[in-house]
Amino acid sequence: MTPSRDQYLTLNQRRYHIRRWGPEQAPLLVLLHGWMDSSATFQFLVDAFAHDWQVVAPDWRGFGDSQWNEGSYYFPDYLADLDALLKQLSPDAPVRLLGHSMGSMIAGIYAGICPQRIAKLVLVEGFGLNATRPAEAPGRYARWLRENSLEMGFEALEDLQQVCAKLISRNPLLKNEHAQWLAAELTQPQADGKVIYRADPRHKMINPVLYRLEEAMACWQRISAPVLWVMGERAFDHPMVSGVMATLDERRACFKQLSEVRIDAGHMIQWERPVELAAAVENFLLDK
Protein backbone atom coordinates (compact mmCIF):
# COMPACT_ATOMS: atom_id res chain seq x y z
CA MET A 1 0.00 0.00 0.00
CA THR A 2 1.06 3.58 -0.62
CA PRO A 3 2.21 4.88 2.78
CA SER A 4 0.27 7.74 4.31
CA ARG A 5 1.37 10.40 6.78
CA ASP A 6 -0.66 11.71 9.73
CA GLN A 7 -1.08 15.40 10.38
CA TYR A 8 -3.20 17.32 12.89
CA LEU A 9 -4.62 20.77 12.17
CA THR A 10 -6.90 23.10 14.11
CA LEU A 11 -10.00 23.94 12.08
CA ASN A 12 -12.69 26.07 13.72
CA GLN A 13 -11.52 25.19 17.23
CA ARG A 14 -11.55 21.49 16.39
CA ARG A 15 -8.53 19.18 16.30
CA TYR A 16 -8.66 17.61 12.85
CA HIS A 17 -6.82 14.49 11.75
CA ILE A 18 -5.48 14.76 8.18
CA ARG A 19 -4.15 11.84 6.14
CA ARG A 20 -1.60 12.64 3.41
CA TRP A 21 -0.19 10.59 0.56
CA GLY A 22 2.33 11.37 -2.16
CA PRO A 23 5.04 14.00 -2.67
CA GLU A 24 4.33 17.51 -1.45
CA GLN A 25 5.56 19.01 -4.73
CA ALA A 26 2.92 17.07 -6.73
CA PRO A 27 -0.43 18.63 -7.72
CA LEU A 28 -2.83 18.92 -4.78
CA LEU A 29 -5.95 16.74 -4.67
CA VAL A 30 -8.31 16.96 -1.68
CA LEU A 31 -10.56 13.98 -0.88
CA LEU A 32 -13.65 14.14 1.37
CA HIS A 33 -15.14 10.99 2.89
CA GLY A 34 -18.75 10.13 3.60
CA TRP A 35 -20.93 9.44 6.64
CA MET A 36 -19.66 6.82 9.12
CA ASP A 37 -16.42 6.60 7.14
CA SER A 38 -12.98 8.18 7.46
CA SER A 39 -10.04 9.30 5.35
CA ALA A 40 -8.91 5.65 5.24
CA THR A 41 -11.67 5.03 2.69
CA PHE A 42 -9.42 6.42 -0.06
CA GLN A 43 -6.39 4.18 0.49
CA PHE A 44 -7.17 1.82 -2.40
CA LEU A 45 -7.98 4.74 -4.72
CA VAL A 46 -4.62 6.34 -3.96
CA ASP A 47 -2.91 2.98 -4.55
CA ALA A 48 -4.52 2.83 -8.01
CA PHE A 49 -3.51 6.29 -9.23
CA ALA A 50 -1.12 6.17 -12.18
CA HIS A 51 0.20 9.70 -11.62
CA ASP A 52 1.76 11.48 -8.67
CA TRP A 53 -0.64 13.53 -6.54
CA GLN A 54 -0.27 15.33 -3.25
CA VAL A 55 -3.40 13.78 -1.73
CA VAL A 56 -4.93 15.25 1.41
CA ALA A 57 -7.96 13.69 3.12
CA PRO A 58 -9.41 14.90 6.44
CA ASP A 59 -11.42 12.91 8.94
CA TRP A 60 -14.56 15.03 9.34
CA ARG A 61 -15.26 16.23 12.88
CA GLY A 62 -16.57 13.31 14.92
CA PHE A 63 -15.17 10.67 12.55
CA GLY A 64 -11.89 8.79 12.48
CA ASP A 65 -9.35 10.51 14.71
CA SER A 66 -10.77 14.04 14.55
CA GLN A 67 -12.25 15.75 17.61
CA TRP A 68 -15.89 15.13 18.51
CA ASN A 69 -18.54 17.81 18.99
CA GLU A 70 -20.02 18.48 22.41
CA GLY A 71 -23.49 18.20 20.92
CA SER A 72 -25.20 17.57 17.59
CA TYR A 73 -23.65 17.83 14.14
CA TYR A 74 -24.90 20.31 11.55
CA PHE A 75 -24.17 20.49 7.83
CA PRO A 76 -22.95 24.14 7.74
CA ASP A 77 -20.17 23.23 10.18
CA TYR A 78 -18.68 20.90 7.58
CA LEU A 79 -18.72 23.74 5.04
CA ALA A 80 -16.84 25.96 7.47
CA ASP A 81 -14.34 23.18 8.23
CA LEU A 82 -13.71 22.61 4.53
CA ASP A 83 -13.23 26.33 3.96
CA ALA A 84 -10.72 26.51 6.83
CA LEU A 85 -8.87 23.47 5.51
CA LEU A 86 -8.56 24.82 1.98
CA LYS A 87 -7.36 28.19 3.27
CA GLN A 88 -4.49 26.37 4.98
CA LEU A 89 -3.72 24.00 2.10
CA SER A 90 -4.05 26.39 -0.82
CA PRO A 91 -4.78 29.98 0.22
CA ASP A 92 -4.15 31.52 -3.18
CA ALA A 93 -5.08 28.91 -5.78
CA PRO A 94 -8.24 26.92 -6.56
CA VAL A 95 -8.08 23.21 -5.74
CA ARG A 96 -9.07 19.88 -7.24
CA LEU A 97 -11.74 18.47 -4.93
CA LEU A 98 -13.32 15.01 -4.77
CA GLY A 99 -16.05 13.95 -2.39
CA HIS A 100 -17.84 10.67 -1.77
CA SER A 101 -21.45 10.47 -0.54
CA MET A 102 -21.82 12.99 2.32
CA GLY A 103 -18.40 14.41 1.41
CA SER A 104 -19.64 14.82 -2.15
CA MET A 105 -22.69 16.76 -1.02
CA ILE A 106 -20.51 19.03 1.11
CA ALA A 107 -18.15 19.55 -1.83
CA GLY A 108 -20.99 20.34 -4.23
CA ILE A 109 -22.56 22.95 -1.96
CA TYR A 110 -19.19 24.51 -1.15
CA ALA A 111 -18.26 24.73 -4.84
CA GLY A 112 -21.39 26.82 -5.44
CA ILE A 113 -20.84 29.06 -2.43
CA CYS A 114 -17.16 29.64 -3.22
CA PRO A 115 -16.83 28.86 -6.95
CA GLN A 116 -13.50 30.71 -7.20
CA ARG A 117 -11.92 28.17 -4.82
CA ILE A 118 -12.51 25.08 -6.98
CA ALA A 119 -10.55 24.18 -10.13
CA LYS A 120 -12.21 20.81 -10.81
CA LEU A 121 -14.85 18.91 -8.86
CA VAL A 122 -15.55 15.16 -8.69
CA LEU A 123 -18.81 14.06 -7.05
CA VAL A 124 -18.86 10.33 -6.32
CA GLU A 125 -22.27 9.00 -5.30
CA GLY A 126 -23.41 12.32 -3.88
CA PHE A 127 -26.10 14.05 -5.93
CA GLY A 128 -28.27 15.30 -3.07
CA LEU A 129 -30.89 13.67 -0.86
CA ASN A 130 -34.60 13.18 -1.36
CA ALA A 131 -36.63 16.36 -1.36
CA THR A 132 -38.49 17.06 1.89
CA ARG A 133 -41.79 18.79 2.72
CA PRO A 134 -42.35 21.44 5.43
CA ALA A 135 -45.00 19.17 6.96
CA GLU A 136 -42.21 16.81 8.00
CA ALA A 137 -40.65 19.43 10.31
CA PRO A 138 -42.73 18.89 13.50
CA GLY A 139 -42.07 15.15 13.57
CA ARG A 140 -38.39 15.60 12.83
CA TYR A 141 -37.92 18.18 15.58
CA ALA A 142 -39.81 15.94 18.00
CA ARG A 143 -37.59 12.97 17.17
CA TRP A 144 -34.47 15.11 17.59
CA LEU A 145 -35.68 16.23 21.03
CA ARG A 146 -36.18 12.60 22.06
CA GLU A 147 -32.79 11.53 20.78
CA ASN A 148 -31.09 14.55 22.33
CA SER A 149 -32.09 13.30 25.78
CA LEU A 150 -30.70 9.80 25.19
CA GLU A 151 -27.22 8.41 25.69
CA MET A 152 -26.17 7.49 22.17
CA GLY A 153 -23.81 4.58 21.59
CA PHE A 154 -22.66 1.93 19.16
CA GLU A 155 -23.06 -1.74 19.89
CA ALA A 156 -19.67 -3.37 20.36
CA LEU A 157 -18.75 -6.09 17.86
CA GLU A 158 -17.05 -9.33 18.86
CA ASP A 159 -13.91 -8.89 16.77
CA LEU A 160 -12.49 -7.59 13.49
CA GLN A 161 -13.72 -10.67 11.64
CA GLN A 162 -17.30 -9.70 12.46
CA VAL A 163 -16.65 -6.18 11.18
CA CYS A 164 -15.03 -7.62 8.05
CA ALA A 165 -18.05 -9.86 7.42
CA LYS A 166 -20.41 -6.89 7.77
CA LEU A 167 -18.40 -4.84 5.30
CA ILE A 168 -18.41 -7.61 2.71
CA SER A 169 -22.13 -8.31 3.18
CA ARG A 170 -22.90 -4.66 2.43
CA ASN A 171 -20.26 -4.35 -0.31
CA PRO A 172 -20.09 -7.73 -2.06
CA LEU A 173 -17.43 -6.65 -4.57
CA LEU A 174 -15.02 -5.68 -1.78
CA LYS A 175 -11.88 -7.84 -1.66
CA ASN A 176 -11.40 -9.79 1.56
CA GLU A 177 -7.93 -8.34 2.22
CA HIS A 178 -9.28 -4.82 1.73
CA ALA A 179 -12.19 -5.54 4.07
CA GLN A 180 -9.80 -6.74 6.75
CA TRP A 181 -7.71 -3.59 6.47
CA LEU A 182 -10.80 -1.34 6.59
CA ALA A 183 -12.21 -3.22 9.57
CA ALA A 184 -9.15 -2.25 11.61
CA GLU A 185 -9.13 1.34 10.36
CA LEU A 186 -12.82 2.01 11.03
CA THR A 187 -12.90 0.57 14.56
CA GLN A 188 -10.99 0.77 17.81
CA PRO A 189 -10.37 -2.03 20.33
CA GLN A 190 -12.07 -2.12 23.74
CA ALA A 191 -10.72 -3.34 27.07
CA ASP A 192 -12.77 -6.55 26.83
CA GLY A 193 -11.30 -7.43 23.43
CA LYS A 194 -14.33 -6.33 21.44
CA VAL A 195 -14.24 -3.50 18.89
CA ILE A 196 -16.42 -0.45 18.35
CA TYR A 197 -16.79 1.95 15.45
CA ARG A 198 -14.33 4.86 15.48
CA ALA A 199 -16.92 7.65 15.33
CA ASP A 200 -19.09 9.76 17.60
CA PRO A 201 -22.40 7.88 18.03
CA ARG A 202 -24.24 11.21 18.04
CA HIS A 203 -23.93 11.07 14.26
CA LYS A 204 -26.80 8.58 14.52
CA MET A 205 -29.14 11.35 15.70
CA ILE A 206 -31.68 12.68 13.24
CA ASN A 207 -30.82 16.05 11.74
CA PRO A 208 -33.54 18.43 12.98
CA VAL A 209 -33.09 20.66 9.91
CA LEU A 210 -34.89 19.43 6.80
CA TYR A 211 -32.86 18.88 3.63
CA ARG A 212 -33.98 21.44 1.04
CA LEU A 213 -33.26 20.27 -2.48
CA GLU A 214 -34.06 23.69 -3.92
CA GLU A 215 -31.26 25.24 -1.87
CA ALA A 216 -28.78 22.61 -2.98
CA MET A 217 -29.75 23.15 -6.62
CA ALA A 218 -29.32 26.91 -6.26
CA CYS A 219 -25.77 26.29 -5.06
CA TRP A 220 -25.01 23.81 -7.85
CA GLN A 221 -26.11 26.39 -10.43
CA ARG A 222 -23.33 28.72 -9.26
CA ILE A 223 -20.50 26.20 -9.74
CA SER A 224 -18.07 27.46 -12.36
CA ALA A 225 -15.62 24.52 -12.38
CA PRO A 226 -15.94 21.44 -14.57
CA VAL A 227 -17.76 18.67 -12.67
CA LEU A 228 -17.57 14.89 -12.95
CA TRP A 229 -20.38 12.72 -11.60
CA VAL A 230 -19.36 9.14 -10.80
CA MET A 231 -22.26 6.75 -10.28
CA GLY A 232 -22.27 3.15 -9.10
CA GLU A 233 -24.49 1.01 -11.29
CA ARG A 234 -25.40 -1.22 -8.34
CA ALA A 235 -25.99 1.57 -5.84
CA PHE A 236 -29.62 2.41 -6.58
CA ASP A 237 -31.01 0.67 -3.47
CA HIS A 238 -28.70 2.58 -1.11
CA PRO A 239 -30.45 5.11 1.20
CA MET A 240 -28.26 7.89 -0.20
CA VAL A 241 -29.43 7.14 -3.73
CA SER A 242 -32.94 5.68 -3.58
CA GLY A 243 -35.53 8.29 -4.51
CA VAL A 244 -32.94 10.55 -6.10
CA MET A 245 -33.07 8.80 -9.47
CA ALA A 246 -36.57 10.10 -10.27
CA THR A 247 -35.28 13.69 -10.27
CA LEU A 248 -31.80 13.00 -11.64
CA ASP A 249 -32.36 14.98 -14.85
CA GLU A 250 -33.51 18.02 -12.86
CA ARG A 251 -30.40 17.82 -10.70
CA ARG A 252 -28.13 17.18 -13.68
CA ALA A 253 -29.38 20.33 -15.42
CA CYS A 254 -28.00 22.53 -12.62
CA PHE A 255 -24.37 21.96 -13.65
CA LYS A 256 -22.89 24.08 -16.43
CA GLN A 257 -19.98 21.74 -17.29
CA LEU A 258 -20.94 18.19 -16.38
CA SER A 259 -19.40 14.85 -17.34
CA GLU A 260 -20.65 11.48 -16.13
CA VAL A 261 -19.10 8.06 -15.60
CA ARG A 262 -20.89 4.91 -14.44
CA ILE A 263 -18.93 2.10 -12.80
CA ASP A 264 -20.08 -1.44 -12.05
CA ALA A 265 -20.07 -1.05 -8.27
CA GLY A 266 -22.25 -0.32 -5.29
CA HIS A 267 -22.28 2.90 -3.30
CA MET A 268 -18.71 2.45 -2.01
CA ILE A 269 -17.04 2.67 -5.41
CA GLN A 270 -13.64 3.57 -3.93
CA TRP A 271 -13.69 0.23 -2.04
CA GLU A 272 -15.13 -2.03 -4.69
CA ARG A 273 -13.68 -0.63 -7.93
CA PRO A 274 -10.71 1.58 -6.99
CA VAL A 275 -8.81 0.95 -10.26
CA GLU A 276 -11.76 1.97 -12.42
CA LEU A 277 -12.48 4.99 -10.24
CA ALA A 278 -8.84 6.10 -10.31
CA ALA A 279 -8.80 5.93 -14.12
CA ALA A 280 -12.00 7.97 -14.41
CA VAL A 281 -10.80 10.60 -11.92
CA GLU A 282 -7.36 11.01 -13.52
CA ASN A 283 -8.80 11.18 -17.03
CA PHE A 284 -11.04 14.01 -15.85
CA LEU A 285 -8.44 15.88 -13.79
CA LEU A 286 -5.74 15.69 -16.47
CA ASP A 287 -8.02 16.58 -19.39
CA LYS A 288 -7.18 20.03 -20.68
C-alpha positions as a printed Julia matrix, in Angstrom:
288×3 Matrix{Float64}:
   0.0     0.0     0.0
   1.06    3.58   -0.62
   2.21    4.88    2.78
   0.27    7.74    4.31
   1.37   10.4     6.78
  -0.66   11.71    9.73
  -1.08   15.4    10.38
  -3.2    17.32   12.89
  -4.62   20.77   12.17
  -6.9    23.1    14.11
 -10.0    23.94   12.08
 -12.69   26.07   13.72
 -11.52   25.19   17.23
 -11.55   21.49   16.39
  -8.53   19.18   16.3
  -8.66   17.61   12.85
  -6.82   14.49   11.75
  -5.48   14.76    8.18
  -4.15   11.84    6.14
  -1.6    12.64    3.41
  -0.19   10.59    0.56
   2.33   11.37   -2.16
   5.04   14.0    -2.67
   4.33   17.51   -1.45
   5.56   19.01   -4.73
   2.92   17.07   -6.73
  -0.43   18.63   -7.72
  -2.83   18.92   -4.78
  -5.95   16.74   -4.67
  -8.31   16.96   -1.68
 -10.56   13.98   -0.88
 -13.65   14.14    1.37
 -15.14   10.99    2.89
 -18.75   10.13    3.6
 -20.93    9.44    6.64
 -19.66    6.82    9.12
 -16.42    6.6     7.14
 -12.98    8.18    7.46
 -10.04    9.3     5.35
  -8.91    5.65    5.24
 -11.67    5.03    2.69
  -9.42    6.42   -0.06
  -6.39    4.18    0.49
  -7.17    1.82   -2.4
  -7.98    4.74   -4.72
  -4.62    6.34   -3.96
  -2.91    2.98   -4.55
  -4.52    2.83   -8.01
  -3.51    6.29   -9.23
  -1.12    6.17  -12.18
   0.2     9.7   -11.62
   1.76   11.48   -8.67
  -0.64   13.53   -6.54
  -0.27   15.33   -3.25
  -3.4    13.78   -1.73
  -4.93   15.25    1.41
  -7.96   13.69    3.12
  -9.41   14.9     6.44
 -11.42   12.91    8.94
 -14.56   15.03    9.34
 -15.26   16.23   12.88
 -16.57   13.31   14.92
 -15.17   10.67   12.55
 -11.89    8.79   12.48
  -9.35   10.51   14.71
 -10.77   14.04   14.55
 -12.25   15.75   17.61
 -15.89   15.13   18.51
 -18.54   17.81   18.99
 -20.02   18.48   22.41
 -23.49   18.2    20.92
 -25.2    17.57   17.59
 -23.65   17.83   14.14
 -24.9    20.31   11.55
 -24.17   20.49    7.83
 -22.95   24.14    7.74
 -20.17   23.23   10.18
 -18.68   20.9     7.58
 -18.72   23.74    5.04
 -16.84   25.96    7.47
 -14.34   23.18    8.23
 -13.71   22.61    4.53
 -13.23   26.33    3.96
 -10.72   26.51    6.83
  -8.87   23.47    5.51
  -8.56   24.82    1.98
  -7.36   28.19    3.27
  -4.49   26.37    4.98
  -3.72   24.0     2.1
  -4.05   26.39   -0.82
  -4.78   29.98    0.22
  -4.15   31.52   -3.18
  -5.08   28.91   -5.78
  -8.24   26.92   -6.56
  -8.08   23.21   -5.74
  -9.07   19.88   -7.24
 -11.74   18.47   -4.93
 -13.32   15.01   -4.77
 -16.05   13.95   -2.39
 -17.84   10.67   -1.77
 -21.45   10.47   -0.54
 -21.82   12.99    2.32
 -18.4    14.41    1.41
 -19.64   14.82   -2.15
 -22.69   16.76   -1.02
 -20.51   19.03    1.11
 -18.15   19.55   -1.83
 -20.99   20.34   -4.23
 -22.56   22.95   -1.96
 -19.19   24.51   -1.15
 -18.26   24.73   -4.84
 -21.39   26.82   -5.44
 -20.84   29.06   -2.43
 -17.16   29.64   -3.22
 -16.83   28.86   -6.95
 -13.5    30.71   -7.2
 -11.92   28.17   -4.82
 -12.51   25.08   -6.98
 -10.55   24.18  -10.13
 -12.21   20.81  -10.81
 -14.85   18.91   -8.86
 -15.55   15.16   -8.69
 -18.81   14.06   -7.05
 -18.86   10.33   -6.32
 -22.27    9.0    -5.3
 -23.41   12.32   -3.88
 -26.1    14.05   -5.93
 -28.27   15.3    -3.07
 -30.89   13.67   -0.86
 -34.6    13.18   -1.36
 -36.63   16.36   -1.36
 -38.49   17.06    1.89
 -41.79   18.79    2.72
 -42.35   21.44    5.43
 -45.0    19.17    6.96
 -42.21   16.81    8.0
 -40.65   19.43   10.31
 -42.73   18.89   13.5
 -42.07   15.15   13.57
 -38.39   15.6    12.83
 -37.92   18.18   15.58
 -39.81   15.94   18.0
 -37.59   12.97   17.17
 -34.47   15.11   17.59
 -35.68   16.23   21.03
 -36.18   12.6    22.06
 -32.79   11.53   20.78
 -31.09   14.55   22.33
 -32.09   13.3    25.78
 -30.7     9.8    25.19
 -27.22    8.41   25.69
 -26.17    7.49   22.17
 -23.81    4.58   21.59
 -22.66    1.93   19.16
 -23.06   -1.74   19.89
 -19.67   -3.37   20.36
 -18.75   -6.09   17.86
 -17.05   -9.33   18.86
 -13.91   -8.89   16.77
 -12.49   -7.59   13.49
 -13.72  -10.67   11.64
 -17.3    -9.7    12.46
 -16.65   -6.18   11.18
 -15.03   -7.62    8.05
 -18.05   -9.86    7.42
 -20.41   -6.89    7.77
 -18.4    -4.84    5.3
 -18.41   -7.61    2.71
 -22.13   -8.31    3.18
 -22.9    -4.66    2.43
 -20.26   -4.35   -0.31
 -20.09   -7.73   -2.06
 -17.43   -6.65   -4.57
 -15.02   -5.68   -1.78
 -11.88   -7.84   -1.66
 -11.4    -9.79    1.56
  -7.93   -8.34    2.22
  -9.28   -4.82    1.73
 -12.19   -5.54    4.07
  -9.8    -6.74    6.75
  -7.71   -3.59    6.47
 -10.8    -1.34    6.59
 -12.21   -3.22    9.57
  -9.15   -2.25   11.61
  -9.13    1.34   10.36
 -12.82    2.01   11.03
 -12.9     0.57   14.56
 -10.99    0.77   17.81
 -10.37   -2.03   20.33
 -12.07   -2.12   23.74
 -10.72   -3.34   27.07
 -12.77   -6.55   26.83
 -11.3    -7.43   23.43
 -14.33   -6.33   21.44
 -14.24   -3.5    18.89
 -16.42   -0.45   18.35
 -16.79    1.95   15.45
 -14.33    4.86   15.48
 -16.92    7.65   15.33
 -19.09    9.76   17.6
 -22.4     7.88   18.03
 -24.24   11.21   18.04
 -23.93   11.07   14.26
 -26.8     8.58   14.52
 -29.14   11.35   15.7
 -31.68   12.68   13.24
 -30.82   16.05   11.74
 -33.54   18.43   12.98
 -33.09   20.66    9.91
 -34.89   19.43    6.8
 -32.86   18.88    3.63
 -33.98   21.44    1.04
 -33.26   20.27   -2.48
 -34.06   23.69   -3.92
 -31.26   25.24   -1.87
 -28.78   22.61   -2.98
 -29.75   23.15   -6.62
 -29.32   26.91   -6.26
 -25.77   26.29   -5.06
 -25.01   23.81   -7.85
 -26.11   26.39  -10.43
 -23.33   28.72   -9.26
 -20.5    26.2    -9.74
 -18.07   27.46  -12.36
 -15.62   24.52  -12.38
 -15.94   21.44  -14.57
 -17.76   18.67  -12.67
 -17.57   14.89  -12.95
 -20.38   12.72  -11.6
 -19.36    9.14  -10.8
 -22.26    6.75  -10.28
 -22.27    3.15   -9.1
 -24.49    1.01  -11.29
 -25.4    -1.22   -8.34
 -25.99    1.57   -5.84
 -29.62    2.41   -6.58
 -31.01    0.67   -3.47
 -28.7     2.58   -1.11
 -30.45    5.11    1.2
 -28.26    7.89   -0.2
 -29.43    7.14   -3.73
 -32.94    5.68   -3.58
 -35.53    8.29   -4.51
 -32.94   10.55   -6.1
 -33.07    8.8    -9.47
 -36.57   10.1   -10.27
 -35.28   13.69  -10.27
 -31.8    13.0   -11.64
 -32.36   14.98  -14.85
 -33.51   18.02  -12.86
 -30.4    17.82  -10.7
 -28.13   17.18  -13.68
 -29.38   20.33  -15.42
 -28.0    22.53  -12.62
 -24.37   21.96  -13.65
 -22.89   24.08  -16.43
 -19.98   21.74  -17.29
 -20.94   18.19  -16.38
 -19.4    14.85  -17.34
 -20.65   11.48  -16.13
 -19.1     8.06  -15.6
 -20.89    4.91  -14.44
 -18.93    2.1   -12.8
 -20.08   -1.44  -12.05
 -20.07   -1.05   -8.27
 -22.25   -0.32   -5.29
 -22.28    2.9    -3.3
 -18.71    2.45   -2.01
 -17.04    2.67   -5.41
 -13.64    3.57   -3.93
 -13.69    0.23   -2.04
 -15.13   -2.03   -4.69
 -13.68   -0.63   -7.93
 -10.71    1.58   -6.99
  -8.81    0.95  -10.26
 -11.76    1.97  -12.42
 -12.48    4.99  -10.24
  -8.84    6.1   -10.31
  -8.8     5.93  -14.12
 -12.0     7.97  -14.41
 -10.8    10.6   -11.92
  -7.36   11.01  -13.52
  -8.8    11.18  -17.03
 -11.04   14.01  -15.85
  -8.44   15.88  -13.79
  -5.74   15.69  -16.47
  -8.02   16.58  -19.39
  -7.18   20.03  -20.68
